[in-house]
Amino acid sequence: MIYLDTHVVLWLYVGERNKLSEFVQSAIEEESMLVCSSIVRLELQYLYEIGRITDKPDVIFADLSQRIGLSICKKDFGSIVDRALSISWTRDVFDRLIAAFATIRRSKYFTKQGSKDS
């Protein structure tokens, strides 16, 4: 299982795989279970509302679900927030929550900056 952050989801959606490292591209192609946190949906909605992206989150997820099998993690949000409180490598609240989803599931986490193991 691999968790994807918002940038990775967007790059896959718009066909900009070249922004991903070769390692990340290869791992995504080989992995059968690609997941993102529900926080990615919220961040995409925020980006849509401020005009940074043109499609709503539901359109993006419907497309990626069909094309690459992307699903949204249904983990309990309270436990995610508890875990996010201990993540100190970023101050971005979205990134903390997204990383917390991955660490609770002991999954790899792919970001704009590369990959992190939980």
DSSP file (Angstrom, degrees, kcal/mol; ACC not computed):
  #  RESIDUE AA STRUCTURE BP1 BP2  ACC     N-H-->O    O-->H-N    N-H-->O    O-->H-N    TCO  KAPPA ALPHA  PHI   PSI    X-CA   Y-CA   Z-CA
    1    1 A M              0   0    0      0, 0.0   107,-1.2     0, 0.0     2,-0.4   0.000 360.0 360.0 360.0 134.4    0.0    0.0    0.0
    2    2 A I  E     -ab  34 108A   0     31,-2.2    33,-3.0   105,-0.2     2,-0.4  -0.991 360.0-146.5-126.6 129.7    1.3    3.4   -0.9
    3    3 A Y  E     -ab  35 109A   0    105,-2.9   107,-2.9    -2,-0.4     2,-0.4  -0.771  14.6-154.4 -91.7 138.1   -0.2    6.7    0.3
    4    4 A L  E     - b   0 110A   0     31,-2.3    33,-0.4    -2,-0.4   107,-0.2  -0.911   6.0-139.8-113.5 139.2   -0.1    9.7   -2.1
    5    5 A D     >  -     0   0    0    105,-2.0     4,-2.4    -2,-0.4     5,-0.2  -0.336  36.6 -90.9 -88.7 179.2   -0.1   13.3   -1.1
    6    6 A T  H  > S+     0   0    0      1,-0.2     4,-2.6     2,-0.2     5,-0.2   0.884 123.2  50.8 -60.7 -44.4   -2.0   16.1   -2.8
    7    7 A H  H  > S+     0   0    0      1,-0.2     4,-2.9     2,-0.2    -1,-0.2   0.931 111.3  48.3 -60.4 -45.2    0.8   17.1   -5.3
    8    8 A V  H  > S+     0   0    0    102,-0.2     4,-2.4     1,-0.2     5,-0.2   0.920 111.0  50.9 -62.9 -43.3    1.3   13.5   -6.4
    9    9 A V  H  X S+     0   0    0     -4,-2.4     4,-2.2     1,-0.2    -1,-0.2   0.934 112.7  46.5 -58.7 -46.8   -2.5   13.1   -6.9
   10   10 A L  H  X S+     0   0    0     -4,-2.6     4,-2.6     2,-0.2     6,-0.2   0.921 111.1  51.0 -63.7 -44.3   -2.7   16.2   -9.0
   11   11 A W  H  X>S+     0   0    0     -4,-2.9     5,-2.9     1,-0.2     4,-0.5   0.897 111.8  47.6 -62.3 -39.4    0.4   15.3  -11.1
   12   12 A L  H ><5S+     0   0    0     -4,-2.4     3,-0.6    -5,-0.2    -1,-0.2   0.902 111.7  51.6 -65.8 -39.6   -1.1   11.9  -11.9
   13   13 A Y  H 3<5S+     0   0    0     -4,-2.2    -2,-0.2     1,-0.2    -1,-0.2   0.914 115.0  39.7 -63.8 -44.5   -4.4   13.5  -12.7
   14   14 A V  H 3<5S-     0   0    0     -4,-2.6    -1,-0.2    -5,-0.1    -2,-0.2   0.404 115.8-110.3 -90.5   4.2   -3.0   16.0  -15.2
   15   15 A G  T <<5S+     0   0    0     -3,-0.6     2,-0.3    -4,-0.5     3,-0.3   0.790  73.6 135.8  77.8  27.7   -0.5   13.6  -16.7
   16   16 A E    > < +     0   0    0     -5,-2.9     3,-2.0    -6,-0.2     4,-0.2  -0.354   9.9 143.3-103.9  52.3    2.6   15.2  -15.3
   17   17 A R  G >   +     0   0    0     -2,-0.3     3,-2.2     1,-0.3    -1,-0.2   0.757  60.2  77.0 -60.4 -24.1    4.4   12.0  -14.2
   18   18 A N  G 3  S+     0   0    0      1,-0.3    -1,-0.3    -3,-0.3    -2,-0.1   0.690  83.7  64.7 -62.6 -16.8    7.6   13.5  -15.2
   19   19 A K  G <  S+     0   0    0     -3,-2.0     2,-0.3    -8,-0.1    -1,-0.3   0.617  91.4  81.0 -79.3 -12.0    7.5   15.6  -12.0
   20   20 A L  S <  S-     0   0    0     -3,-2.2    92,-0.1    -4,-0.2    93,-0.0  -0.678  91.3-107.5 -91.9 147.3    7.8   12.4  -10.0
   21   21 A S     >  -     0   0    0     -2,-0.3     4,-2.7     1,-0.1     5,-0.2  -0.281  30.5-111.0 -65.1 159.9   11.2   10.7   -9.5
   22   22 A E  H  > S+     0   0    0      1,-0.2     4,-2.6     2,-0.2     5,-0.2   0.885 119.9  55.1 -59.8 -38.2   11.8    7.5  -11.4
   23   23 A F  H  > S+     0   0    0      2,-0.2     4,-2.5     1,-0.2    -1,-0.2   0.936 110.2  44.4 -60.0 -47.7   11.6    5.6   -8.1
   24   24 A V  H  > S+     0   0    0      2,-0.2     4,-2.5     1,-0.2     5,-0.2   0.920 113.1  51.0 -65.8 -43.9    8.2    7.0   -7.3
   25   25 A Q  H  X S+     0   0    0     -4,-2.7     4,-2.1     1,-0.2    -1,-0.2   0.932 112.8  46.3 -57.6 -46.4    6.9    6.4  -10.9
   26   26 A S  H  X S+     0   0    0     -4,-2.6     4,-1.9     1,-0.2    -2,-0.2   0.914 112.0  50.1 -63.7 -44.3    8.1    2.8  -10.8
   27   27 A A  H  X S+     0   0    0     -4,-2.5     4,-2.0     1,-0.2    -1,-0.2   0.898 110.4  50.1 -62.8 -40.9    6.7    2.1   -7.3
   28   28 A I  H  < S+     0   0    0     -4,-2.5    -1,-0.2     1,-0.2    -2,-0.2   0.904 110.5  49.9 -64.7 -41.1    3.3    3.5   -8.4
   29   29 A E  H  < S+     0   0    0     -4,-2.1    -1,-0.2    -5,-0.2    -2,-0.2   0.847 116.4  41.9 -65.4 -33.7    3.2    1.4  -11.5
   30   30 A E  H  < S+     0   0    0     -4,-1.9     2,-0.3    -5,-0.2    -2,-0.2   0.734  96.0  90.6 -86.5 -23.9    4.1   -1.8   -9.5
   31   31 A E     <  -     0   0    0     -4,-2.0     3,-0.1    -5,-0.2   -29,-0.0  -0.552  54.0-165.3 -80.7 134.5    1.8   -1.1   -6.5
   32   32 A S  S    S+     0   0    0     -2,-0.3     2,-0.6     1,-0.2    -1,-0.1   0.617  77.8  57.9 -91.4 -13.5   -1.7   -2.5   -6.6
   33   33 A M        +     0   0    0      2,-0.0   -31,-2.2    37,-0.0     2,-0.5  -0.854  61.7 174.1-124.9  98.1   -3.1   -0.5   -3.7
   34   34 A L  E     +a    2   0A   0     -2,-0.6    37,-2.1    35,-0.4     2,-0.3  -0.892  13.3 172.7-103.9 129.1   -2.8    3.3   -4.1
   35   35 A V  E     -ac   3  71A   0    -33,-3.0   -31,-2.3    -2,-0.5     2,-0.3  -0.916  17.4-170.6-135.1 153.6   -4.4    5.3   -1.3
   36   36 A C  E     - c   0  72A   0     35,-1.8    37,-2.6    -2,-0.3   -31,-0.1  -0.969  31.1-104.6-139.3 161.2   -4.8    8.8   -0.1
   37   37 A S    >>  -     0   0    0    -33,-0.4     3,-1.4    -2,-0.3     4,-0.7  -0.418  29.5-114.8 -79.8 158.5   -6.2   10.4    3.0
   38   38 A S  H 3> S+     0   0    0     35,-0.4     4,-1.5     1,-0.3     3,-0.3   0.716 113.5  72.8 -64.3 -19.4   -9.5   12.1    3.0
   39   39 A I  H 3> S+     0   0    0      1,-0.2     4,-2.8     2,-0.2    -1,-0.3   0.819  86.5  62.8 -64.6 -30.4   -7.5   15.2    3.9
   40   40 A V  H <> S+     0   0    0     -3,-1.4     4,-2.6     1,-0.2    -1,-0.2   0.909 100.8  52.4 -60.6 -40.5   -6.3   15.2    0.3
   41   41 A R  H  X S+     0   0    0     -4,-0.7     4,-2.2    -3,-0.3    -1,-0.2   0.927 110.3  47.9 -58.8 -44.7   -9.9   15.7   -0.8
   42   42 A L  H  X S+     0   0    0     -4,-1.5     4,-2.3     2,-0.2    -2,-0.2   0.917 111.7  48.7 -64.1 -43.5  -10.2   18.7    1.5
   43   43 A E  H  X S+     0   0    0     -4,-2.8     4,-2.5     1,-0.2    -1,-0.2   0.896 110.5  51.5 -64.9 -38.7   -7.0   20.2    0.3
   44   44 A L  H  X S+     0   0    0     -4,-2.6     4,-2.3     2,-0.2    -1,-0.2   0.891 108.5  51.6 -63.6 -38.7   -8.1   19.8   -3.3
   45   45 A Q  H  X S+     0   0    0     -4,-2.2     4,-2.7     2,-0.2    -2,-0.2   0.920 109.6  50.1 -62.8 -42.7  -11.4   21.5   -2.5
   46   46 A Y  H  X S+     0   0    0     -4,-2.3     4,-1.8     1,-0.2    -2,-0.2   0.933 111.0  48.6 -59.1 -47.2   -9.4   24.4   -1.0
   47   47 A L  H  <>S+     0   0    0     -4,-2.5     5,-2.5     1,-0.2     6,-1.1   0.868 111.9  50.1 -62.9 -36.3   -7.2   24.6   -4.1
   48   48 A Y  H ><5S+     0   0    0     -4,-2.3     3,-1.3     4,-0.2    -2,-0.2   0.927 108.9  51.6 -65.2 -45.7  -10.4   24.6   -6.3
   49   49 A E  H 3<5S+     0   0    0     -4,-2.7    -2,-0.2     1,-0.3    -1,-0.2   0.812 111.4  46.3 -64.8 -31.2  -12.0   27.4   -4.2
   50   50 A I  T 3<5S-     0   0    0     -4,-1.8    -1,-0.3    -5,-0.2    -2,-0.2   0.391 118.1-111.0 -93.3   4.9   -9.0   29.7   -4.5
   51   51 A G  T < 5S+     0   0    0     -3,-1.3    -3,-0.2    -4,-0.2    -2,-0.1   0.625  82.9 122.2  82.4  14.0   -8.7   29.0   -8.3
   52   52 A R  S   <S+     0   0    0     -5,-2.5     2,-0.3    -6,-0.2    -4,-0.2   0.763  80.1  28.3 -80.5 -24.8   -5.4   27.0   -8.2
   53   53 A I        -     0   0    0     -6,-1.1    -2,-0.2    -9,-0.1    -1,-0.1  -0.936  67.4-147.6-131.1 158.5   -7.1   24.0   -9.9
   54   54 A T  S    S+     0   0    0     -2,-0.3     2,-0.4     2,-0.1    -1,-0.1   0.599  74.5  68.8-103.6 -13.0  -10.1   23.8  -12.3
   55   55 A D  S    S-     0   0    0    -11,-0.0    -7,-0.1     2,-0.0    -2,-0.0  -0.849  80.2-117.5-110.9 145.9  -11.7   20.5  -11.4
   56   56 A K    >>  -     0   0    0     -2,-0.4     4,-1.9     1,-0.1     3,-0.7  -0.374  31.5-108.3 -73.8 156.6  -13.5   19.6   -8.2
   57   57 A P  H 3> S+     0   0    0      0, 0.0     4,-3.0     0, 0.0     5,-0.3   0.858 117.0  57.2 -54.7 -39.8  -12.1   16.8   -6.0
   58   58 A D  H 3> S+     0   0    0      1,-0.2     4,-2.1     2,-0.2     5,-0.2   0.862 107.0  49.0 -63.8 -34.3  -14.9   14.4   -6.8
   59   59 A V  H <> S+     0   0    0     -3,-0.7     4,-2.1     2,-0.2    -1,-0.2   0.925 112.8  47.9 -67.0 -45.3  -14.0   14.7  -10.6
   60   60 A I  H  X S+     0   0    0     -4,-1.9     4,-2.5     1,-0.2     5,-0.2   0.928 114.5  45.4 -61.7 -47.1  -10.3   14.1   -9.8
   61   61 A F  H  X S+     0   0    0     -4,-3.0     4,-2.4     1,-0.2     5,-0.2   0.875 110.2  53.3 -68.8 -37.1  -11.0   11.1   -7.6
   62   62 A A  H  X S+     0   0    0     -4,-2.1     4,-1.6    -5,-0.3    -1,-0.2   0.926 112.7  45.7 -61.6 -43.0  -13.5    9.5  -10.0
   63   63 A D  H  X S+     0   0    0     -4,-2.1     4,-2.7     1,-0.2    -2,-0.2   0.948 116.3  43.1 -64.9 -50.0  -10.9    9.7  -12.8
   64   64 A L  H  X>S+     0   0    0     -4,-2.5     4,-2.5     1,-0.2     6,-1.5   0.813 109.4  58.2 -70.8 -29.0   -8.0    8.4  -10.8
   65   65 A S  H  X5S+     0   0    0     -4,-2.4     4,-0.9     4,-0.3    -1,-0.2   0.926 113.6  39.2 -62.4 -43.6  -10.0    5.7   -9.2
   66   66 A Q  H  <5S+     0   0    0     -4,-1.6    -2,-0.2    -5,-0.2    -1,-0.2   0.910 122.0  41.5 -73.2 -42.6  -10.8    4.4  -12.7
   67   67 A R  H  <5S+     0   0    0     -4,-2.7    -3,-0.2    -5,-0.2    -2,-0.2   0.913 137.1   6.2 -75.2 -43.7   -7.4    4.9  -14.2
   68   68 A I  H  <5S-     0   0    0     -4,-2.5   -34,-0.2    -5,-0.2    -3,-0.2   0.368  97.6-109.2-125.7   3.8   -5.1    3.8  -11.4
   69   69 A G     << +     0   0    0     -4,-0.9   -35,-0.4    -5,-0.7    -4,-0.3   0.743  51.4 175.9  76.4  22.6   -7.4    2.3   -8.7
   70   70 A L        -     0   0    0     -6,-1.5     2,-0.3   -37,-0.1   -35,-0.2  -0.389   4.8-176.0 -63.8 134.2   -6.8    5.2   -6.3
   71   71 A S  E     -c   35   0A   0    -37,-2.1   -35,-1.8    -2,-0.1     2,-0.5  -0.867  24.9-116.8-127.7 165.5   -9.0    4.9   -3.1
   72   72 A I  E     -c   36   0A   0     -2,-0.3   -35,-0.2   -37,-0.2     2,-0.1  -0.889  31.3-118.4-105.7 129.5   -9.5    7.0   -0.1
   73   73 A C        -     0   0    0    -37,-2.6   -35,-0.4    -2,-0.5    28,-0.0  -0.394  16.5-160.0 -65.8 138.0   -8.6    5.7    3.3
   74   74 A K        +     0   0    0     -2,-0.1    -1,-0.1   -37,-0.1     3,-0.1   0.122  37.8 145.1-106.1  18.9  -11.5    5.3    5.8
   75   75 A K        -     0   0    0      1,-0.1     2,-0.1     2,-0.1     5,-0.1  -0.216  64.0 -85.7 -60.3 147.7   -9.4    5.3    8.9
   76   76 A D     >  -     0   0    0      1,-0.1     4,-1.2     2,-0.0     3,-0.3  -0.321  34.5-142.8 -56.3 127.3  -10.9    6.9   12.1
   77   77 A F  H  > S+     0   0    0      1,-0.2     4,-2.4     2,-0.2     5,-0.2   0.836  94.3  61.2 -68.3 -33.7  -10.0   10.6   12.0
   78   78 A G  H  > S+     0   0    0      1,-0.2     4,-2.2     2,-0.2    -1,-0.2   0.907 105.2  47.7 -59.6 -42.2   -9.5   11.0   15.7
   79   79 A S  H  > S+     0   0    0     -3,-0.3     4,-1.9     2,-0.2    -1,-0.2   0.825 109.6  54.7 -68.4 -30.3   -6.6    8.5   15.6
   80   80 A I  H  X S+     0   0    0     -4,-1.2     4,-2.6     2,-0.2    -2,-0.2   0.931 108.5  47.2 -67.2 -45.9   -5.1   10.3   12.6
   81   81 A V  H  X S+     0   0    0     -4,-2.4     4,-1.6     1,-0.2    -2,-0.2   0.917 109.4  54.5 -62.8 -42.7   -5.1   13.7   14.5
   82   82 A D  H  < S+     0   0    0     -4,-2.2     4,-0.4     1,-0.2     3,-0.3   0.924 112.5  43.3 -55.7 -45.3   -3.5   12.0   17.5
   83   83 A R  H >< S+     0   0    0     -4,-1.9     3,-1.6     1,-0.2     4,-0.3   0.892 108.0  59.1 -68.0 -39.9   -0.7   10.7   15.3
   84   84 A A  H >< S+     0   0    0     -4,-2.6     3,-1.3     1,-0.3    -1,-0.2   0.791  92.7  68.5 -61.5 -28.5   -0.3   14.0   13.5
   85   85 A L  T 3< S+     0   0    0     -4,-1.6    -1,-0.3    -3,-0.3    -2,-0.2   0.773 100.0  48.8 -62.1 -25.3    0.4   15.8   16.7
   86   86 A S  T <  S+     0   0    0     -3,-1.6     2,-0.6    -4,-0.4    -1,-0.3   0.464  85.4 101.7 -95.6  -1.1    3.8   13.9   16.9
   87   87 A I    <   +     0   0    0     -3,-1.3     3,-0.1    -4,-0.3     9,-0.1  -0.741  38.0 164.1 -86.7 120.7    4.9   14.6   13.4
   88   88 A S        +     0   0    0     -2,-0.6    -1,-0.1     1,-0.1     8,-0.0   0.432  49.9  88.9-118.7  -0.2    7.4   17.4   13.5
   89   89 A W  S    S+     0   0    0      1,-0.1     2,-0.3     7,-0.0    -1,-0.1   0.590  97.5  32.7 -78.4  -6.8    9.2   17.4   10.1
   90   90 A T        -     0   0    0     -3,-0.1    -1,-0.1     1,-0.1    -3,-0.0  -0.992  55.4-158.3-143.3 151.3    6.5   19.7    8.6
   91   91 A R        +     0   0    0     -2,-0.3     2,-0.4     5,-0.0    -1,-0.1   0.518  64.6 109.5-100.4 -10.4    4.4   22.6    9.9
   92   92 A D     >  -     0   0    0      1,-0.2     4,-2.4     2,-0.0     5,-0.2  -0.545  61.6-150.3 -71.4 120.5    1.8   22.3    7.2
   93   93 A V  H  > S+     0   0    0     -2,-0.4     4,-2.2     1,-0.2     5,-0.2   0.871  95.4  52.2 -63.1 -37.8   -1.4   20.9    8.8
   94   94 A F  H  > S+     0   0    0      1,-0.2     4,-2.6     2,-0.2    -1,-0.2   0.948 111.1  47.2 -61.7 -47.7   -2.4   19.1    5.6
   95   95 A D  H  > S+     0   0    0      1,-0.2     4,-2.7     2,-0.2     5,-0.2   0.888 110.3  52.9 -62.5 -39.6    0.9   17.4    5.2
   96   96 A R  H  X S+     0   0    0     -4,-2.4     4,-2.1     2,-0.2    -1,-0.2   0.934 112.5  44.0 -61.0 -45.7    0.9   16.3    8.9
   97   97 A L  H  X S+     0   0    0     -4,-2.2     4,-1.9     2,-0.2    -2,-0.2   0.908 113.8  49.7 -68.0 -41.5   -2.5   14.7    8.6
   98   98 A I  H  X S+     0   0    0     -4,-2.6     4,-1.5     1,-0.2    -2,-0.2   0.927 112.8  47.4 -63.1 -44.4   -1.7   13.0    5.3
   99   99 A A  H  X S+     0   0    0     -4,-2.7     4,-2.6     1,-0.2    -1,-0.2   0.871 107.4  57.4 -63.9 -36.6    1.5   11.6    6.7
  100  100 A A  H  X S+     0   0    0     -4,-2.1     4,-2.3    -5,-0.2     5,-0.2   0.894 102.1  54.7 -62.4 -40.2   -0.3   10.5    9.8
  101  101 A F  H  X S+     0   0    0     -4,-1.9     4,-1.3     1,-0.2    -1,-0.2   0.939 112.0  44.7 -55.8 -47.1   -2.7    8.4    7.7
  102  102 A A  H  <>S+     0   0    0     -4,-1.5     5,-2.4     1,-0.2     4,-0.4   0.906 111.8  50.6 -67.1 -42.3    0.3    6.6    6.2
  103  103 A T  H ><5S+     0   0    0     -4,-2.6     3,-0.9     1,-0.2    -1,-0.2   0.879 106.7  54.2 -68.1 -36.0    2.2    6.1    9.4
  104  104 A I  H 3<5S+     0   0    0     -4,-2.3    -1,-0.2     1,-0.3    -2,-0.2   0.877 114.2  42.0 -62.8 -35.6   -0.8    4.5   11.2
  105  105 A R  T 3<5S-     0   0    0     -4,-1.3    -1,-0.3    -5,-0.2    -2,-0.2   0.423 109.7-126.1 -89.3   1.3   -1.1    2.1    8.3
  106  106 A R  T < 5 +     0   0    0     -3,-0.9     2,-0.3    -4,-0.4    -3,-0.2   0.915  61.8 144.5  52.7  47.5    2.7    1.6    8.2
  107  107 A S      < -     0   0    0     -5,-2.4    11,-0.6    -6,-0.1    -1,-0.2  -0.708  57.6 -95.5-112.3 161.5    2.7    2.4    4.5
  108  108 A K  E     -bD   2 117A   0   -107,-1.2  -105,-2.9    -2,-0.3     2,-0.4  -0.446  37.0-149.9 -69.4 152.6    5.1    4.2    2.2
  109  109 A Y  E     -bD   3 116A   0      7,-2.5     7,-2.4  -107,-0.2     2,-0.5  -0.981   5.3-158.3-133.1 118.3    4.2    7.9    1.7
  110  110 A F  E     +bD   4 115A   0   -107,-2.9  -105,-2.0    -2,-0.4     5,-0.2  -0.863  19.2 169.1-105.0 127.8    5.0    9.7   -1.6
  111  111 A T  E >   - D   0 114A   0      3,-4.0     3,-0.9    -2,-0.5    -2,-0.0  -0.671  52.8 -92.8-124.1 176.8    5.2   13.5   -1.6
  112  112 A K  T 3  S+     0   0    0      1,-0.2     3,-0.1    -2,-0.2    -1,-0.0   0.838 127.4  51.1 -57.9 -34.1    6.3   16.2   -3.9
  113  113 A Q  T 3  S-     0   0    0      1,-0.2     2,-0.4   -93,-0.0    -1,-0.2   0.596 124.6 -92.3 -83.2 -11.7    9.7   16.0   -2.2
  114  114 A G  E <   -D  111   0A   0     -3,-0.9    -3,-4.0   -93,-0.0     2,-0.3  -0.996  62.2 -32.9 138.0-144.4   10.0   12.2   -2.6
  115  115 A S  E     -D  110   0A   0     -2,-0.4     2,-0.4    -5,-0.2    -5,-0.2  -0.851  40.3-166.8-120.4 154.4    9.1    9.2   -0.5
  116  116 A K  E     -D  109   0A   0     -7,-2.4    -7,-2.5    -2,-0.3     2,-0.4  -0.996  16.5-137.4-134.9 140.1    9.0    8.6    3.2
  117  117 A D  E      D  108   0A   0     -2,-0.4    -9,-0.2    -9,-0.2   -14,-0.1  -0.803 360.0 360.0 -94.5 141.2    8.7    5.3    5.0
  118  118 A S              0   0    0    -11,-0.6   -12,-0.1    -2,-0.4    -1,-0.1   0.473 360.0 360.0 -86.3 360.0    6.4    5.2    8.0
